[in-house]
Amino acid sequence: MDKDQLNSLSQSILQASLTVHKAMGPGLLEKVYHHCLIRELELRSIIVDTMVIVPLTYRGQVLDKDYVIDILVENEIIIELKAVESLLPVHEAQIISYLKLADKRLGFLINFNVPLLKHGFKRFVNKF
């Protein structure tokens, strides 16, 4: 997928997230937003995988530890969802690590527990 396609898909993800936030509002559990966002993306004919397991590899060896990506869109974009009072540096480190471990170029950290979603929507890149 080229950059233009990724950027177009990013716009669809943002629009779907705004739709969910407008419909559900802040203050619910992360799982609620997870289910709603998956449904909203599917309604837009976007391929979505959920709870994608990424094995931890260290120095060429697969270790007995897996990471779980909340949502993987079109096998290209990682979405990590939160419903927290505020995003912390550890949340940002998490999405950056997932991008590297899964060898993906683009990811979003979305915190639905905000009055305006633009304050909870962050884009991260890896070799973009």
Secondary structure by P-SEA (a helix, b strand, c coil): ccaaaaaaaaaaaaaaaaaaaaaccccccaaaaaaaaaaaaaaacbbbbcbbbbbbbcccccccbbbbbcccccccbbbbbbbcccccaaaaaaaaaaaaaacccbbbbcccccccccccbbbbbccc
